[in-house]
Amino acid sequence: MHKAVLLNEVIEFLKPQSGGVYFDGTFGGGEHTQSILNKTHHQCRVIAVDQDLEAIQRASVVSQDKTRDLRKNLHLIHDNFKNIKLILKSLEIEKIDGILLDVGVSSFQLEDGKRGFSFLEEGPLDMRMNTHNKTTAGDILNKNSEQELARIFYEYGEEKESRRIAKKIIEERPIHTTLELVSIIKKIKGPGKPGKHPATQIFQALRIAVNEELESLKEVLHNGLDVLKEGGRFCVISFHSLEDRLVKQTFAYAEKECVCPDDFPVCRCHKKCTVKVLTKRPITPSREELFHNPRARSAKLRVAERVCL
């Protein structure tokens, strides 16, 4: 069962209002979207987007609810959130009141062995969020050079044993299943420390590479700020340091009034502050939430509010 992370905190910061338009770029199990609708008694519009077609297909049950007319206030769209401007243009919407991104793997994806996201389940080396995309984790592992694999593992997984693991993969490929890959990783790293599986960082790195996650996040952060109304809020939940750092740096830069070197006597960049950061430190799950949902342990929420130029 998928549980939305930091649900109460998101609604508190997003502050959905009747008549507002909100963009949920990672629909997943739909709990965030449902809470936004419930908060406004279904008097707002939500554009619910997910690049995983299975998430949209599951959501069709919600859109067919016979007790409410959801067609006018819930748009279910199979797409990548990086395309936020094109999505809004297709709906003839110029500006919106809030954006939410929950940039993680859903429980549905982790628990479905055939998707290849889990190092605990036997399955193909797939890891595609959007199964219409061509490149799989298996393609990367079996075709990329040792140097490129080491780079992916180090940059995207912050894996200290990246070079040794890459070398071992080259020696033993072709690799076909998730548990084959786990076995290779354990030959280098051993069984791992209590509470952390030795394959965690390698699987994270491959998933990021397959789905070009950091590139997509960078695009939606910049494009999303452009389409927010004054006072509109941008909420991002991330699950590892690379994502969180990117969100933090993007919001911090947008908040700056000037980025000229300190030795410039006058401003030459003419940059303007476009947001107010509302979370100087990220919001993390409460003990109670972690008790009920241990998978939320690494979640961090950052929020910025659009200001008038």
Backbone as a ProteinNet text record, in pm:
[ID]
protein_1_A
[PRIMARY]
MHKAVLLNEVIEFLKPQSGGVYFDGTFGGGEHTQSILNKTHHQCRVIAVDQDLEAIQRASVVSQDKTRDLRKNLHLIHDNFKNIKLILKSLEIEKIDGILLDVGVSSFQLEDGKRGFSFLEEGPLDMRMNTHNKTTAGDILNKNSEQELARIFYEYGEEKESRRIAKKIIEERPIHTTLELVSIIKKIKGPGKPGKHPATQIFQALRIAVNEELESLKEVLHNGLDVLKEGGRFCVISFHSLEDRLVKQTFAYAEKECVCPDDFPVCRCHKKCTVKVLTKRPITPSREELFHNPRARSAKLRVAERVCL
[TERTIARY]
84.6	0	88.1	71.7	151.3	98	189.7	152	219.7	141.8	199.2	284.9	399.1	494.3	464.9	479.9	464.9	332.4	228.1	99	44.8	42.2	-11.5	73.8	205.7	297.6	282.8	264.6	245.4	120.9	10.5	-114.7	-100.3	-28.4	-8.4	68	171.5	252.4	188.9	126.6	67.7	-53.7	-128.5	-245.9	-344	-392.5	-486.6	-614.1	-658.6	-776	-880.7	-1004.8	-1112	-1086.5	-1104.2	-1080.6	-936.7	-847.6	-706.7	-678.2	-559.9	-514.6	-380.6	-370.4	-252.2	-197.7	-66.2	4	72.3	24.8	89.9	169.2	300.1	383.7	422.5	394.3	426.4	306.3	205.6	76.6	89.6	165.2	186.2	57.5	35.2	-87.1	-203.9	-179.5	-288	-328.9	-261.3	-304.7	-284.5	-174.1	-153.3	-261.8	-287.4	-391.4	-527	-560	-689.6	-701.1	-591.4	-593.3	-610.7	-549.6	-566.9	-713.1	-773.1	-913.9	-1003.2	-974.6	-1057.2	-1048.7	-928.1	-908.1	-995.5	-1020.3	-1101.7	-1244	-1281	-1414.8	-1438.9	-1333.4	-1338.5	-1374.1	-1331.8	-1359.1	-1232.4	-1130.5	-1009.6	-984.2	-885.1	-845.3	-706.8	-689.4	-558.9	-517.7	-398.8	-339.6	-246.7	-288.8	-214.7	-135.9	-4	84.6	171.7	194.8	290.3	344	474.8	532.2	514.1	467.7	437.7	292.3	271.4	136.2	48.8	109	30.7	-32.5	37.1	-18.5	-141.5	-135.7	-250.1	-366.2	-336.3	-442.7	-511.4	-432.4	-493.6	-581.5	-537.3	-609.8	-742.1	-760	-884.5	-1004.4	-980.8	-1087.4	-1137.5	-1042.5	-1079.9	-1163.6	-1120.9	-1188.9	-1328.7	-1357.6	-1488.7	-1580.9	-1538.5	-1619.3	-1759.4	-1860.6	-1997.6	-2058.5	-1994.3	-2053.9	-2011.9	-1910.1	-1864.5	-1831	-1850.4	-1809.9	-1665.4	-1572.9	-1431.1	-1373	-1447.9	-1391.4	-1345.6	-1414.5	-1380.5	-1269.1	-1239.4	-1135.7	-1022.9	-1017.4	-904.5	-862.9	-741	-685.5	-576.4	-593.6	-494.6	-413.6	-282	-199.3	-75.6	-52.8	67.5	177.4	272.4	379.6	487.1	597.4	704.9	684.2	701.5	674.6	764.1	875.1	962.2	890.5	786.7	710.1	595.3	608.3	499.9	444.9	531.6	483	397.6	441.4	365	232.7	235.3	113.1	10.3	55.2	-37	-87.4	0.4	-40.4	-149.1	-136	-236.5	-372.4	-371.7	-496.5	-541.5	-468	-496	-491	-389.8	-366.8	-233.6	-232.6	-110.6	-34.6	-105.5	-42	-118.6	-45.7	-108.5	-74	-146.5	-135.7	-41.6	-3.2	86.3	137.4	255.7	319.9	368.1	346.6	396.8	471.6	591.6	667.9	709.8	683.1	727.5	824.9	952.6	1050.9	1109.1	1030.6	1078.1	1013.7	1052.6	994.2	873.3	763.6	642.8	650.8	570.3	564.5	516.7	426.8	379	496.4	587.1	701.6	799.7	825.8	921.5	872.4	742.8	688.7	652.2	665.3	638.2	771	802.6	933.2	965.7	867.3	893.5	938.9	923.5	968.9	1119.2	1177.5	1322.8	1378.9	1294	1341.9	1399.4	1357.1	1391.7	1508.9	1598.6	1710.6	1671.9	1545.6	1496.6	1412.1	1373.6	1286	1358.3	1339.3	1393.7	1314.1	1383.9	1316.6	1414.9	1364.2	1452.6	1515.3	1629.1	1696.5	1633.5	1517.7	1442	1458.2	1383.4	1391	1338.6	1263.5	1206.5	1078.8	1072.2	947.4	843.9	888.3	803.2	846.5	766.3	804.7	804.9	763.5	774	915.5	995.8	1134.9	1213.4	1320.7	1394.2	1498.9	1578.9	1693.9	1652.9	1701.8	1677.1	1807.1	1794.3	1913	2003.5	1943.2	2021.6	2104.5	2047.6	2121.8	2245.4	2228.5	2340.7	2448.1	2406.4	2502.8	2579.3	2511.3	2573.1	2639	2616.7	2672	2772	2758.6	2846.5	2986.8	3083.1	3222.8	3240.1	3351.2	3382.1	3391.2	3453.7	3469.7	3334	3244.5	3113.5	3029.9	3037.8	2965	3015.3	3146.5	3204.1	3157.8	3150.2	3104.8	2959.8	2873.3	2731.7	2717.1	2789.3	2777.5	2828	2934.7	2992.9	2911.4	2872.9	2802.3	2657.9	2588.3	2446.2	2416.7	2509.9	2488.1	2581.7	2679.6	2780.6	2841.8	2867.5	2919.8	3073	3129.6	3274.7	3345.4	3276	3336.1	3298.5	3270.8	3220.4	3312.9	3442.3	3536	3546.9	3554.1	3565.6	3438.7	3324.2	3197.8	3184.8	3222.3	3216.3	3306.4	3423.9	3518.1	3460.5	3399.9	3341.9	3225.3	3146	3033.2	3083.9	3188.7	3246.9	3293.4	3352.2	3403.9	3291.4	3177.3	3071.7	2952.7	2952.8	2836.5	2840.2	2726.2	2598.3	2526.6	2458.3	2379.5	2233.4	2147.3	2007.8	1905	1933.6	1831.5	1883.4	1789.2	1823	1907.7	1872.1	1945.2	2083.2	2100.7	2235.6	2323.6	2269.2	2343.7	2372.9	2276.3	2296.6	2410.3	2414.4	2519.4	2658.2	2670.4	2797.7	2838.1	2741.9	2770.7	2817.6	2754.7	2791.9	2931.8	2977.2	3113.7	3217	3181.1	3270.8	3247	3120.4	3087.5	3052.9	3032.7	2990.2	2841.5	2793.8	2649.5	2594.4	2681.8	2633.6	2615.2	2587.8	2567.4	2421.4	2395.6	2255.3	2170.7	2055.7	1964.6	1990.3	2098.4	2125.9	2176.7	2101.7	2139.2	2258.7	2354.2	2474.2	2446.8	2331.3	2300	2222.8	2191	2106.2	2157.9	2284.6	2337.8	2353.1	2385.6	2398.1	2261.9	2160.3	2025.4	1974.5	2004.2	1966.7	2032.6	2160.9	2235.6	2181	2152.9	2099.5	1962.2	1877.8	1743.6	1751.5	1840.1	1857.3	1906.1	2001.4	2056.6	1953	1879.7	1780.3	1673.5	1628.7	1516.1	1557.8	1689.9	1742.4	1675.3	1672.6	1593.6	1645.7	1775.9	1827.9	1806.7	1821.1	1796	1650.3	1559	1416.1	1381.4	1441.4	1415.3	1465.3	1582.6	1637.4	1544.1	1491.7	1400.8	1272.3	1212	1082.8	1099.9	1212.6	1235.5	1237	1307.2	1314.2	1182.8	1126.4	1002.1	884.2	885.2	777	771.2	886.1	888.2	829.9	848	796.8	644.2	579.7	434.1	356.7	426.3	358.3	306.7	186.5	132.6	205.5	193.9	245.9	176.3	254.5	199.9	186.5	205.9	199.9	316.6	294.7	397.5	444.9	574.2	640.9	693.7	634.8	672.8	742.8	862.1	936.5	980.6	941.6	987.1	1094.2	1213.9	1322.8	1364.1	1442.4	1476	1625.3	1705.9	1850.7	1920.6	2046	2118.8	2132.9	2145	2161.4	2037.1	1920.4	1794.8	1778.8	1798.6	1778.8	1873.3	1997.4	2095.2	2051.6	2000.6	1956	1838.1	1743	1627.8	1673.6	1757.3	1807.3	1880.1	1969	2048	1961.6	1865.4	1777.2	1693.7	1633.4	1551.9	1638.2	1758	1845.5	1888	1919.3	1959.4	1843	1722.8	1605.4	1572.7	1610.6	1581.3	1678.5	1794.6	1895.5	1854.3	1888.1	1860	1970.6	2092.4	2207.5	2309.3	2372.8	2474.2	2608	2625.6	2752.7	2863.2	2989.5	3100.9	3103.2	3155.8	3156.3	3234.5	3333.5	3416.8	3357.3	3235.1	3170.2	3110.2	3142	3088.4	2937.2	2884.1	2739.9	2695	2566.1	2511.5	2510.8	2562.6	2560.5	2475.4	2438.8	2363.9	2215.2	2166.4	2025.3	1930.2	1981.7	1896.2	1796.8	1676.8	1573.8	1537.7	1501.5	1452	1314.8	1296.9	1169.5	1094.2	1161.3	1093.1	1136.5	1054.4	1091	1094.9	1210.2	1222.6	1156.3	1061.2	984.7	1042.3	1135.5	1195.8	1347.2	1401.3	1546.4	1615.2	1547.7	1591.6	1478.9	1512.5	1406.3	1317.4	1190.9	1095.4	1110.4	1120.1	1136.4	1019.5	997.6	882.6	891.2	775.7	767	795.4	819	840	717.7	601.2	477.6	467.1	499.6	493.1	593.7	714.4	817.2	777	704.9	657.3	562.4	473.5	374	428.5	530.5	583.4	735.8	810	956.7	1022	955.5	1013.1	1025.3	961.3	965.9	1090.3	1176.6	1284.6	1381.5	1401.1	1496.3	1429.5	1298.9	1226	1258	1271	1293.7	1205.1	1134	1044.3	1102	1113.7	1153.1	1042.5	1020.7	910.7	957	916.3	942.8	812.7	798.6	679.4	717.8	643.1	669	637.4	727.6	706.1	696.4	641.6	622.6	754.9	785.4	908.5	897.7
-118.6	0	123.5	211.4	333.4	436.9	499.3	604.3	733.5	839	968.6	1019.1	1077.5	1125	1270.9	1305.2	1443.4	1506.1	1428.2	1470.8	1596.4	1596.2	1711.5	1835.7	1816	1928.5	1990.7	1907	1957.8	2045.3	1997.4	2074.5	2204	2199.4	2320.1	2426.8	2386.6	2482.9	2522.4	2425.7	2454.7	2547.5	2532.1	2614.8	2619.2	2504.2	2504.1	2580.9	2661.1	2745.6	2713.3	2734.1	2716.8	2809.4	2756.5	2834.2	2830.8	2771.8	2765.1	2653.2	2660.8	2557.3	2504.7	2372	2310.9	2200.1	2186.5	2090.4	1987.2	1862.9	1752.2	1674.5	1697.7	1642.3	1497.9	1441.3	1300.5	1236.6	1205.5	1160.5	1036.4	936	815.1	747.1	733.7	671.4	766.8	895.4	992.8	1055.8	1023	1075.9	1227	1277.5	1422.4	1494.7	1446.5	1507	1502	1387.7	1373.9	1469.4	1488.5	1579	1724.2	1760.9	1896.6	1920.1	1823.3	1834.3	1839.2	1752.6	1747.8	1878	1935.1	2058.1	2171.7	2171.6	2278.3	2231.5	2114.9	2057.1	2043.4	2003.8	1980.5	2108.1	2222.5	2350.1	2409.6	2326.2	2370.8	2275.7	2309.3	2220.3	2164.3	2035	1971.2	1906.4	1941.5	1876.4	1769.3	1644.4	1532.3	1462.2	1465.5	1416.1	1303.2	1202.3	1097.6	1036	1010.7	948.6	796.9	744	602.1	580.8	518.5	499.7	419.9	325.8	245.4	332.1	438.1	528.8	599.8	642	709.8	613.1	490.1	391.2	359.1	350	329.5	447.7	567	688.9	701.2	629.5	639.7	599.8	516.5	478.1	601.5	690.3	813	902.9	915.7	1007.3	959	831	776.7	772	838.8	846.3	899.1	821.4	857.1	964.2	988.2	1082.4	1226.6	1248.3	1384.2	1396.8	1515.5	1542.4	1590.2	1495.9	1529.1	1572.7	1556.3	1583.5	1728	1819.3	1959.9	2005.8	1927.8	1973.7	1874.4	1768.4	1675.9	1635.8	1671.8	1635.6	1531.8	1411.3	1304.6	1298.1	1316.6	1329.1	1240.7	1159.2	1076.2	1156.7	1204.9	1289.1	1303.8	1368.2	1398.7	1539.4	1557	1689.2	1799.7	1762.5	1864.6	1942.3	1882.2	1946	2030.4	2083.8	2157.1	2269.8	2343	2453.9	2405	2296.6	2241.1	2182.9	2119.5	2061.7	2170.5	2278.2	2388.5	2455.8	2469.5	2530.5	2448.3	2314.7	2227.3	2241.2	2283.6	2302.9	2449.1	2531.2	2675.6	2742.9	2703.3	2762.1	2835.9	2962.3	3041.8	3034.5	3055.8	3059.9	2970.8	2918.5	2829.4	2874.9	2819	2862.5	2777	2661.6	2577.8	2459.2	2413.7	2297.6	2204.1	2075.8	1974.4	1867.3	1834	1723	1631.6	1504.2	1403	1314.6	1353.3	1295.2	1166.4	1061.6	933.9	818.8	698.7	577.7	539.5	508.3	471.3	326.9	296.9	159.6	63.1	111	26.6	-18.6	72.8	41	-52.3	-24.3	-105.8	-248.7	-263.2	-395.1	-478.3	-419.9	-492.8	-540	-666.8	-719.8	-701.3	-705.7	-698.1	-559.6	-459	-324.4	-307.6	-391.7	-391.1	-283.8	-217.9	-111.3	-164.6	-282.7	-333.3	-430.8	-413.6	-507.6	-626.2	-630	-741.5	-838.9	-798.6	-881.4	-924.4	-1049	-1096	-1034	-976.9	-915.7	-871.6	-829	-780.7	-647.6	-615.9	-488.8	-380.5	-334.8	-236.8	-96.6	-64.8	61.8	182.4	163.6	277.2	323.5	452	509.9	509.5	552.3	552.6	436.3	332.3	211.9	232.5	350.7	382.1	423.9	460.8	496	371.3	387.9	273.2	218.6	305	260.7	204	83.6	19.2	14.4	-25.2	-42	-150.4	-254	-360.2	-309.4	-219.1	-160.1	-87	-9.5	67.1	-26.4	-126.6	-218	-301.9	-342.2	-435.2	-369	-238.2	-170.8	-60.3	2.1	113.7	67.2	155.1	124.1	119.7	61.2	55.3	195.7	287.7	425	495.2	473.6	537.5	479.8	348.6	287.8	342	352.2	405	548.2	627.4	765.8	770.9	690.2	687	647.6	543.4	496	600.7	672.1	770.2	899.3	949.4	1077.1	1067	962.8	952	871.1	783.6	701.4	734.1	821.5	855.9	729.9	634.1	503	505.4	479.9	483.3	370.1	260	143.9	141.8	257.6	265.3	198.7	220.7	165.9	14.7	-37	-182.1	-252.5	-193.8	-254.9	-250.2	-138.3	-127.5	-232	-250.1	-349.6	-490.3	-522	-655.2	-679.1	-575.2	-587.4	-619.3	-551	-576.1	-721.3	-771.5	-909.7	-1012.1	-981.5	-1083.1	-1062.2	-956.3	-935.6	-1031.3	-1063.1	-993.1	-1026.7	-926.4	-939	-920	-1008	-1006.6	-970.9	-997.2	-976.2	-890.8	-840.9	-757.2	-833.4	-958.6	-1033.5	-1076.2	-1089.8	-1111.8	-991.8	-872.5	-750.1	-739.3	-772	-768.7	-861.2	-978.9	-1075.9	-1020.2	-950.7	-890.9	-781.4	-698.4	-589.1	-645.3	-753.3	-813.6	-873.4	-915.2	-967.2	-859.3	-735.3	-622.5	-562	-543.3	-469.9	-558.4	-687.3	-772.8	-758.6	-807.5	-806.6	-669.4	-572.6	-438.7	-419.1	-294.5	-259.5	-281.6	-302.3	-318.5	-197.3	-224.2	-116.3	-56.9	-98	-45.7	-156.5	-184.5	-289.3	-243.5	-330.4	-290.1	-244.1	-279.2	-242.2	-110.5	-49.2	70.2	178.5	214.9	327.7	297	172.6	134.6	136.4	84.9	86.4	229	313.5	454.5	519.3	494.9	555.5	511.2	382.8	332	390.1	400.3	455.9	601.1	677	817.5	828.1	742.5	746.3	704.2	598.5	547.7	652.4	720.4	813.9	959.8	983.7	1120.3	1211.1	1162.9	1228.1	1366.5	1382.5	1511.7	1617.7	1576.8	1670.1	1713.9	1618.5	1650.9	1741.1	1712.9	1794.9	1937	1949.4	2082.4	2162.1	2095.6	2163.8	2208.8	2120.9	2156.5	2263.6	2267.6	2372	2509.8	2520	2648.7	2681.9	2585.8	2610.6	2633.3	2561.2	2575.4	2714.1	2770.1	2905.2	3006.7	2981.7	3074	3076.7	2964.9	2956.6	2977.5	3005.3	3029.2	3173	3188.1	3320.4	3381.2	3511.8	3575.3	3513.2	3470.7	3404.2	3253.7	3204.2	3060.8	2988.8	2867.7	2794.4	2669.8	2644.6	2532.3	2440.4	2321.2	2223.5	2105	2071	1958.6	1865.3	1738.9	1634.8	1553.6	1549.1	1471	1360.5	1265.2	1148.5	1116.7	1192.5	1174.4	1307.1	1311.6	1437.9	1510.9	1438.5	1504.1	1585.2	1525.7	1596.4	1715.1	1689.5	1795.1	1912.1	1883.5	1989.1	2073.1	2007.4	2078.5	2171.2	2122.2	2204	2321.6	2293.8	2398.3	2507.9	2467.5	2565.4	2646.4	2581.1	2651.4	2755.6	2717.1	2811.9	2925.4	2891.9	2994.3	3095.8	3047.6	3138.4	3228.6	3169.8	3248	3355.2	3331.1	3426.3	3544.2	3528.5	3634	3754	3870.7	3995.5	4029.2	3987.9	4017.8	3906.1	3868.6	3762.4	3812.7	3942.7	4000.1	3966.5	3959	3939.7	4050.9	4018.5	4112.6	4240.2	4232	4348.6	4444.3	4409.5	4502.2	4618.6	4743.2	4857.9	4875	4836.6	4843.9	4716.1	4685.9	4564.4	4576.4	4472.6	4467.3	4351.8	4261	4142.3	4172.8	4272.6	4313	4198.4	4102.5	3990.9	4038.6	3981.9	4015.2	3891.8	3916.8	3810.2	3765.4	3635.8	3585.1	3496.3	3453.5	3369.7	3407.4	3367.9	3371.8	3227.7	3183.4	3046.5	3037.3	2946.4	2933	2828.4	2747.9	2641.5	2657.4	2733.7	2751.2	2618.2	2533.8	2395.2	2304.9	2192.9	2106.4	2049.3	2031.4	1966.4	1815.4	1744.3	1598.7	1531.7	1403.1	1334.1	1328.5	1330.6	1318.6	1173.7	1155.1	1019.5	932.3	994.3	918.9	870.9	958.7	917.2	806.8	819.8	718.3	583.5	587.3	462.4	390.2	466.7	407.7	386.3	462.8	453.6	470.5	364.1	372.8	418.5	398.2	439.1	591.5	663	809.9	866.4	780.8	826.8	925.7	916.6	1007.4	1125.3	1140.9	1247.3	1385.1	1482.5	1621.9	1711.7	1800.9	1893.7	2033.7	2095.8	2236.5	2311.6	2436.2	2514.1	2656.2	2706.8	2846.4	2909.9	3039.5	3115.6	3219	3224	3321.8	3461.6	3553.7	3693.4	3778.3	3897.1	3988.5	4052	4059.5	4124.4	4274.4
0	0	0	-97	-104.5	-6.1	68.5	162.2	120.5	106	70.7	186.2	152.7	252.4	287.2	416.2	463.4	415.1	420.4	365.1	434.6	566.1	639	618	616.5	598.6	460	358.9	222.5	214.6	270.1	265.1	343.8	456	537.5	459.4	386.5	311.9	178.7	111.8	-19.3	-6.3	103.2	131	13.1	-31.5	-144.7	-113	-209.6	-193.2	-299.8	-267.1	-365.5	-483.5	-603.6	-724.3	-771.7	-693.7	-731.5	-830.3	-891.2	-984.8	-934.7	-919.1	-858.9	-948.9	-946.6	-1032.4	-943.7	-949.1	-878.8	-983.8	-985.7	-1092.7	-1073.8	-955.7	-929.5	-860.5	-938.2	-885.8	-798.2	-842.2	-762.8	-724.4	-591.9	-543	-531.6	-552.7	-559	-427.8	-317.1	-187.3	-175.3	-229.7	-224.5	-304.7	-425.5	-508.7	-439.4	-382.9	-314.8	-197.1	-124.5	-9.4	-52.8	-164.2	-217	-252.8	-321.1	-358.8	-235.1	-138.1	-17.2	62.4	66.8	143.9	92	-37.8	-98.3	-128.1	-71.9	-97.1	-247.8	-317.3	-462	-539.7	-485.9	-551.9	-613.9	-637.6	-707.9	-823.9	-904.9	-1015.7	-986	-1010.5	-993.9	-1125.1	-1171.2	-1287.9	-1232.9	-1239.7	-1182.6	-1292.5	-1280.5	-1385.3	-1330.8	-1411.8	-1375.7	-1503.8	-1507.4	-1626.3	-1625.3	-1511.8	-1501.5	-1542.4	-1655.9	-1708.6	-1612.7	-1539.3	-1445.5	-1336.8	-1295.6	-1195.2	-1249	-1374.5	-1436.3	-1454.8	-1490.4	-1507.9	-1375.9	-1267.9	-1135.3	-1098.4	-1135.7	-1100.1	-1173	-1281.1	-1356.4	-1271	-1168.9	-1076.3	-1001.7	-962.6	-891.4	-981.9	-1107.4	-1199.5	-1235.8	-1208.8	-1240.7	-1118.5	-1011.2	-889	-923.5	-892.1	-929.8	-838.7	-722	-627.3	-652.6	-735.6	-764.1	-911.6	-962.5	-1099.8	-1098.2	-1115.5	-1107.7	-1241.8	-1347.3	-1479.8	-1494.6	-1427.4	-1444.2	-1350.9	-1243.7	-1151.9	-1128.4	-1205.9	-1198.3	-1339.6	-1377.4	-1507.3	-1485.3	-1537.8	-1526.2	-1654.6	-1643.1	-1762.6	-1751.7	-1854.9	-1862	-1929.6	-1849.8	-1903.9	-1797.2	-1835.7	-1742.8	-1688.3	-1557.4	-1499.1	-1554.9	-1617.4	-1676	-1786.6	-1842	-1950.2	-1897	-1778.7	-1714	-1800.5	-1870.2	-1952.1	-2068.3	-2132.4	-2245	-2196.9	-2079.8	-2024.3	-1996.4	-1933	-1901.8	-2029.1	-2126.7	-2253.9	-2321.3	-2314.1	-2376.2	-2308.3	-2182.5	-2106.6	-2106.4	-2180.5	-2190.5	-2053	-1975	-1843.2	-1846.5	-1807	-1809.3	-1676.6	-1566.5	-1434.9	-1337.4	-1239.3	-1141.2	-999.4	-902.6	-763.6	-679.7	-729.2	-650.2	-727.7	-688.3	-750.6	-640.9	-660.3	-568.4	-647.2	-600.4	-655.6	-541	-554.2	-458.5	-535.5	-532.1	-624.4	-566.7	-567.4	-516.4	-590.4	-552	-609.8	-526.2	-591.6	-517.2	-469.9	-368.3	-317.5	-425.1	-513.5	-622.9	-709.7	-739.3	-825	-754.3	-626.4	-551.7	-532.8	-512	-478.6	-601.4	-719.1	-842.9	-900.3	-877.2	-917.4	-1063.6	-1148.1	-1292.2	-1336.5	-1248.5	-1283.3	-1261.9	-1176.9	-1160.3	-1069.5	-988.4	-900.6	-769.2	-728.1	-595.8	-599.7	-503	-488.6	-401.5	-358.2	-276.7	-357	-478.1	-562.1	-689.1	-729.1	-856.8	-971.3	-1066.1	-1179.5	-1285.1	-1399.5	-1506.4	-1467.2	-1525	-1497.4	-1583.4	-1540.2	-1616.1	-1556.9	-1451.7	-1377.4	-1453.6	-1560.7	-1632.3	-1563.4	-1531.6	-1481.9	-1594.7	-1711.5	-1830.6	-1918.2	-1924.1	-1998	-2149.1	-2194.6	-2337.2	-2375.1	-2275.6	-2303.9	-2341.8	-2415.6	-2468.4	-2372.6	-2312	-2233.8	-2098.2	-2068	-1939.2	-1858.8	-1732.9	-1649.4	-1707	-1765.3	-1827.3	-1943.8	-2022.7	-2134.6	-2084	-1978.2	-1923.1	-1868.2	-1791.6	-1729.7	-1832	-1938.8	-2033.5	-2154.3	-2171.7	-2288.4	-2255.7	-2140.2	-2106.8	-2068.7	-2086	-2052.5	-1900.9	-1859.3	-1717	-1656.8	-1729.6	-1681.2	-1666.1	-1762.3	-1756.4	-1642.5	-1621.5	-1510.1	-1376.8	-1363.3	-1239.5	-1215.7	-1322.7	-1309.9	-1262.5	-1322.7	-1284.5	-1137.8	-1096.8	-958.9	-859.5	-895.9	-805.2	-801.1	-918.1	-923.8	-877.8	-920.1	-889.5	-763.3	-725.2	-606	-492.5	-519.6	-419.8	-358.5	-447.1	-408.3	-403.6	-285.4	-268	-341.8	-360.1	-428.8	-577	-633.9	-771.3	-872.8	-861.5	-960	-949.8	-828.5	-810.3	-856.6	-826.4	-868.3	-1020.5	-1080.9	-1227.5	-1292.5	-1238.8	-1294.2	-1283.1	-1169	-1148.8	-1243.2	-1269.2	-1362.3	-1502.5	-1545.1	-1677	-1686.8	-1580.4	-1579.1	-1588.2	-1530.3	-1518.2	-1611.2	-1688.4	-1775.6	-1894.4	-1955.5	-1939.8	-1808.5	-1757.1	-1635	-1674.3	-1625.7	-1672.8	-1566.4	-1438.8	-1335.8	-1220.6	-1143.3	-1028.1	-925.9	-899.5	-797.8	-847.2	-977.7	-1031.8	-1000.1	-1019.4	-990.6	-841.3	-757.8	-612.6	-572.7	-633.1	-601.9	-634.5	-746.9	-786.9	-688.2	-649.3	-555.1	-421.2	-375.1	-246.3	-250.2	-367.1	-378.7	-349.2	-373.8	-348.1	-210.2	-173.3	-50.8	68.4	44.9	152.8	179.5	294.3	323.9	360.3	383.7	417.5	566.5	605	744.9	783.3	911.9	957	918.3	857.6	820.2	683.8	616.8	482.9	392.2	288.3	193.8	110.8	83	8.4	-134.6	-189.9	-328.2	-338.1	-225.5	-225.2	-319.4	-307.5	-383.7	-532.5	-565.2	-706.3	-774.1	-707.1	-764.1	-778.6	-680.7	-690.4	-810.9	-827	-937.4	-1072.9	-1087.2	-1213.6	-1243.3	-1141.4	-1160.9	-1206.2	-1145.7	-1183.7	-1327	-1363.9	-1499.8	-1603.4	-1576	-1670.6	-1698.6	-1594.6	-1607.2	-1621.1	-1624.8	-1636.7	-1532.9	-1410.3	-1305.5	-1267.6	-1255.9	-1214.9	-1322.7	-1448.2	-1559.1	-1559.8	-1538.1	-1535.5	-1418.3	-1301.1	-1183.2	-1205.2	-1264.8	-1291.5	-1382.9	-1485.3	-1579.3	-1511.4	-1432	-1372.6	-1265.2	-1199.1	-1100.1	-1165.5	-1276.6	-1346.3	-1416.7	-1487.7	-1560.4	-1465.8	-1352.8	-1257	-1195.1	-1164	-1107.3	-1204.9	-1334.1	-1436.1	-1441.7	-1407.1	-1424.6	-1294.8	-1185.3	-1058.6	-1050.5	-999.3	-971.9	-851.2	-834.6	-714.6	-593.2	-496.5	-378.8	-395.2	-519.2	-543.4	-478.1	-435.6	-361.4	-435.1	-422.1	-488.6	-379.6	-367.1	-264.9	-331.3	-281.8	-337.6	-226	-238	-146.1	-217.4	-161.3	-220.1	-123.6	-176.9	-95.7	-90.9	-161.6	-144.5	-164.8	-125.3	-115	-247.7	-358.6	-488.4	-524.2	-503.5	-531.1	-436.6	-308.2	-209	-234.3	-269.1	-296.6	-415.5	-519.5	-639	-606.8	-528.9	-489.4	-404.2	-305.6	-216.1	-293.6	-384.4	-459.7	-556	-619.6	-713.6	-641.4	-529.4	-452.7	-396.9	-348.5	-290.6	-395.9	-515.9	-624.3	-664.6	-673.7	-712.8	-608.9	-484.5	-377.7	-376.1	-438.3	-435.7	-520.2	-471.6	-542.2	-640.8	-610.9	-696.8	-683.7	-796	-793.6	-847.2	-848.4	-892.1	-791.2	-835.9	-741.9	-636.6	-520.4	-408.9	-438	-528.9	-553.8	-658.4	-710.8	-804.4	-724.8	-761.5	-686.6	-701.6	-818.9	-842.4	-911.6	-898.7	-960.8	-1112.6	-1177	-1322.7	-1375.7	-1286.5	-1332.7	-1349.6	-1274.8	-1280.3	-1245.8	-1170.6	-1128	-1022.1	-1025.6	-929.1	-845.8	-723.2	-636.2	-687.3	-708.8	-760.2	-661.1	-553.3	-454	-313	-218.9	-78.3	-30.4	19.3	68.1	204.8	217.7	341.6	436.1	385.8	467.2	464.3	557.5	562.3	589.4	663.9	681.8	631.1	570.3	516.2	626.1	591.7	681.5	666.5	776.5	774.7	846.1	821.3	881.8	1033.9	1096.2	1241.2	1282.7	1411.4	1463.3	1438.9	1454.4	1433.2	1289.4	1193	1052.8	1024.3	1078.4	1054.9	1114.3	1225.1	1286.2	1191.5	1127	1037.7	895.4	858.1	721.7	723.5	754.9	762.8	632.3	518.8	390.5	378	468.1	463.7	532.2	584.2	671.9	606.8	475.6	410.7	340.8	358.2	288.3	345.8	255.1	293.6	207.8	273.5	204.4	208.8	91.2	80.4	6.2	47.9	-7.1	-37.8	-154	-190.7	-237.6	-210.7	-251.5	-355.6	-464.2	-572.3	-523.1	-551.3	-513.6	-638.5	-621.8	-735.9	-772.7	-902.5	-949.3	-930.5
[MASK]
+++++++++++++++++++++++++++++++++++++++++++++++++++++++++++++++++++++++++++++++++++++++++++++++++++++++++++++++++++++++++++++++++++++++++++++++++++++++++++++++++++++++++++++++++++++++++++++++++++++++++++++++++++++++++++++++++++++++++++++++++++++++++++++++++++++++++++++++++++++++++++++++++++++++++++++++++++++

